[in-house]
């Protein structure tokens, strides 16, 4: 789809994308951080995808060839992992397979920020991050990052997200109280989720894995919208079942497992804010 075409941005389209993803049961290769591996795998299984945690430089290119999508998450970044991340991203691009960049903690250190910038230039289909990460990656003033937590609102990061999308060629998904998806011209807002979600570790990382699963069956713009809507709806439903964040990951997986159009209609909204000029 070109940016001048009308995007498919409705709850019904998100539900259709969910059905398509489940029918395809995509194999999603995760090069992700140690903290996120288990919850990312469980989320992918619950939603109907198949996870693989493969990061070794010795096999990533072979594994990309048998995968349907790739996510690269720099949460627990170390120099030993960089060659595998580079190789996997290059192989995905060469084979025409979508890959998602999660620039965890971008802005916290020079090492981390420099590598996030490098990977943003390696043709990711989608970049998914919180407001501070996106602002830092875009080189925007006032990113205000605090470790891996965002100290800026997603609203404040929207201009930076649009600039990053134009510079990188990727669709940019900014997550926060309201989520935004932009390709640099079109902007869609998605609501859902819960204030409890940032209090349970690695749920954002698992969202990036979910985005990759949807990217295997839909174009990047539509995939990001559908993934954020489904995940947000499931997060809101899960939060309604708990008294705090401790049991939220289990309830989230249960909600994702049972997610359908009715859940989306109840707990999520999708609104087209800007179209291509």
Residue, then its C-alpha position, 0 to 999 in steps of 0.5 A: x500500500x502506498x502512503x496515498x491510499x486509505x489505510x485499513x484502520x478499524x476495529x473490524x480490520x484489526x480483528x481480521x488481522x488477528x484471525x489471519x495471523x492465527x491462521x498463519x501461525x507465524x514463526x517469529x524469531x526473537x533476538x531479545x533481552x534476557x528479561x523479556x524472553x519468557x514473557x515474549x514467548x508466552x505472549x506469542x504462544x497465547x496470541x497464536x504465533x510460534x516463538x523462537x529465541x535465537x540470537x547466536x551469530x553462528x545461526x541467525x541468518x539460517x534461522x531468519x530464512x525459516x522464520x516469518x518475521x524478526x524482532x530485534x530488542x536491545x534491552x540487555x545489549x552487549x558487544x557479543x550480540x551486535x554481529x548477530x543482530x546486524x546479520x539477522x536484520x540484513x538477512x531479513x531485508x534480503x529475503x523480504x521478511x519484516x523485522x521490528x526494532x525495539x530500541x529499549x533504553x535508547x538515550x541512556x548511554x552512547x553505546x546503546x544510542x549509537x547502536x539503535x541509530x545504526x539499526x534504525x538505518x538497517x531498513x526495519x519495517x517497524x520501530x516500536x518504542x516508548x516516547x523517550x526512546x522514539x524522541x532520542x532515536x529521532x534526535x529530538x530535543x528534550x527526550x528526557x529518558x530515564x533508563x528504560x522508562x519513558x519520562x515523556x508522553x506519547x503525545x510529546x513524541x508524535x512529531x519526533x515519531x513522524x520525523x523518524x518514520x520519514x528518515x528511516x522509512x519504517x513505520x513508527x509505533x509510539x506507545x504510552x497512555x495513547x498509542x500512535x502509529x505513523x509512517x511520517x504522514x498518516x497518524x493513527x491513535x489507538x487506546x486501550x491498555x492499563x496503567x498497571x502494564x508499565x509496572x510489570x516488566x517486559x510487557x513492552x518487549x512482548x508487545x514488540x514481538x506481537x507487532x512482528x507476528x502481525x507484520x508477517x500477515x499485514x503491511x507494516x502500517x496496518x500490522x502495527x495498528x492491529x497489534x497495538x489494538x489487540x494488545x491494548x484491549x487484552x491489557x485492559x481486560x487483564x487489568x480488570x481481573x487483578x488487584x495489582x501488577x503481579x498477576x498481570x502477565x498471566x491474565x494478559x496471556x489469557x486475554x490474548x488467547x481469547x481475544x476476538x472482535x468483541x474484546x476489541x470493541x469493548x476495550x480498544x479504539x482506533x482513530x485516524x488522525x492524519x492522512x497523507x497530503 
